[in-house]
């Protein structure tokens, strides 16, 4: 990226996350240049009249005046995450950098509470695949309404009631606390959840879920890390919004 493009991209990046900040180190990593180069670029932008200001300290960084931010858009958190998932599965492609920049603008332009919901939901939607194997075709997502019920339960942090068939076809009914929506392994999607029947974390393959109902009960707070699964030779990619 030449300097002119980088200066423009810096403004767009800061505008996309306004009023939040980015440190010089974060920007340097993002644009693959030195911290000193970022500092010179920011100074040049400030001298040209761009309203960027610096906040000192360990948690400080650069921010751009809110007036430079975009107006709210009518995207839902689920719609924003859907875009992020699509980009995550696409890998390297022409205009990939521009697509990710567009996504950051979409999220930043959402009303504050909606943007935070989108970020929280994105943390709970992950993709995994063998390092040497490209993402394959997506398998069926289970019975009608199952995927939609899981999405709603994750977004609203509600307990799910599942009718689930194991590998032998035996059907059980169980209440679960959704943790992570996991996709990519063999083209299948999975729900990683705390199963109250087993009193432990379990992984449910979507095409084996016969029915899913969102209950009114709110899930207790469980650390997201507790839903991590040990899958040999798999790489987990979180969906990124910022």
Secondary structure, DSSP 8 states (H G I E B T S, - for coil): --HHHHHHHHHHHHHHHTTS-B-HHHHHHHHTS-HHHHHHHHHHHHHTT--EEEE-STT-EEEE-GGGS-------HHHHHHHHHHHHHH-S-TTHHHHHHHHHHHHHTS-HHHHHHHHHHHHTEEEEEETTS---------STTHHHHHHHHHHHTEEEEEEEE-TT--EEEEEEEEEEEEE-GGG-EEEEEEETTTTEEEEEEGGGEEEEEEEEEE-----GGGG----TTEEEEE----
